[in-house]
Amino acid sequence: MLELVDLHARVEGKEILRGLTLSVGAGEVHAIMGPNGSGKSTLSKVIAGHPGYVVTGGDIRFRGQSLLGVAPEERARAGIFLSFQYPVEIPGVTTSYFLKAALNAVRKARGLPPLDAMDFLKAAKAKMRLVGMPDALLHRALNEGFSGGEKKRNEIFQMAMLEPALAVLDETDSGLDVDALRTIAEGITALRSPERSMIVITHYQRLLDHLVPDFTHLLVGGRIVKSGGKELALEVEQRGYGWVEAELSP
Amino acid sequence: MRGRDLEVVAAWRDAASVAGPAWMAEPRRMAWTALATLGFPGPGDEAWRFTPGRSLSSPALPVAGGGALPAAARWWSAIDADRIVFVNGRVDRAASTVDLAWGARSSAPADGAFGAVVDAAAGGFDALNLATASDGVWTVRASGSRPLLLVHRTAADGVLVPVRHRIVVPPGASAEVYAVWEGAGTALVSGVTEVEVGDGAQLRWTELQDEPGGVRHVHTWGARVGRDATVTGIFVQIGARVARTDVRASLGAGSTLRLHGLTLGRDEQHLDVHTTVHHDGPHATSRQHFKTILDGVARGVFTGRVVVPPGAVGTDASQSAPALLLSPRAVANARPQLEIRCDDLKATHGAAIGAVDPEAAFFLQARGLDALQARALLTLAFAREVVSVLPEALQGEVEGRVADWLGAEVG
């Protein structure tokens, strides 16, 4: 599904990713953990195609095709979804207006007819239940005045609507209380399928209690330095990141 | 005044003198005298710093004759309001539903006079308007009056189209007025609206200026706001090649003025809004929020002058004028001018000028919208704050025009 090959990337002139290699198969859930500044958010932005993040070496291949030079909207239409760590607030545009436009753009690219307002609403209501998002939020300005939890629910709700083949979840657990974390993690778990891969980027292990990964990778200094199963996440939780860094130093 | 300016005024007097009703003869004579004294705004006139007065004052033009409304383009006929239609500055009775025009009145109305709110001696274009206007509404909106719709339709080339209104809202009454400016052709449209709002009265004025691209448009809207009265003015301007809207208000004790504006400019349009708010009485509140969106090589100008004299304690004045530039060659000028001679007050202003937020655009693109859709959506979002305060009768229409302007689909 996704191949990152010796990926190097810069932001604001500073090299953040330094030879990151990762292979994500169909239906797999990969957790990526790492200390602050290790390149976790950069990785998510690079996969989604943020223009401020420049790939200086290596390749990103999605379903066998290189994504280098492909616009963010083309990646989204091809089936890549990024759940933002800090979803933007857009006063003046409702979630329903924006999402209907986005969904129909994605559907068009997949050769599907556009949804009309009624069909959209029906589909939206079903998916909102998945993340415990109140219907009223659909008709409010996008993320404006939403709590941290509401914003993250909205992100996962949008993911459910857009039905991506690859979802990159950037610190979806940050800023959530215990109950919201559980609901959202259950929502994400319900979206797992043999056709859908996920990259779950997180600083903490707690999300992974609910959303059990097939693989865990430690990202340090812009590279994957250690990979394992779900037990690696537990190890990080208990021992912190210091031991990895110590293990790496000669 | 310099010789060249005198010549310009003389040329206007030759070209644009009109007879009109006898009771207007004296006001007109005074207006021509005022114009000869004042001249038109020149390059050194601070209030016209970004809009050359000469782009509007020359050449001198004859005054348009009236006309009849074409059957097409009556989108506003669905608006639930008493309606008066002016074609080339003259009332079109067949298209109107009420008779409130003053052009055919044989004697001067007894309840006031032109110039009481917008003095002809206040500026050259105000004087020219009084000297040449032959029609407009003159109305007292008593309690229980229906909303009033003023349609100004221009369909002429190379002429001056003047219109002058006087609207009185008696103490305690409440009134709603919609004004639409539209049409075809290349006229110079000159409007003056004088509004008197009595003590404790309320008025909401909503204006949509969507003149064709060859028109030059000058409108002074002046309001005298009584004690504890509330006035809301909403000014949407999309059209005209050059437009200058002056909004002036004097506020009585405890009164409230809310001004909202939305300006959309593209190509080589030059759209200027100039507000002057006098906090004459104590404890008055003024809120000004003018938004500007510019594309192409358009220029948008906002000047917001707030005058607070020594006795105006408890004044609360705020002003914001953000502008969104969709093209690197568009220019926005925003100038707050606070003249405060009183210590006990609250006054704020702000004017952020910038492009579409790239992080917000990336967010939308990462969900599947292309770059143009993302930009249109963010621009629509910027405009909606003003669109949302429009009265229901005009909201859908204005929103549709904003979306058309952006090439966006409204959902």
Interface residues (C-beta under 8 A of the other chain):
Chain A: A48 G49 H50 P51 G52 A71 P72 E73 R75 A76 R77 F81 L82 F84 P87 V88 I90 P91 G92 V93 S96 Y97 F98 L99 K100 A101 A102 L103 A105 V106 A109 A117 A141 Q158 L162
Chain B: D357 P358 E359 A360 F362 F363 L364 Q365 A366 R367 G368 L369 D370 A371 Q373 A374 L377 L378 L380 A381 F382 A383 R384 E385 S388 E409 G411
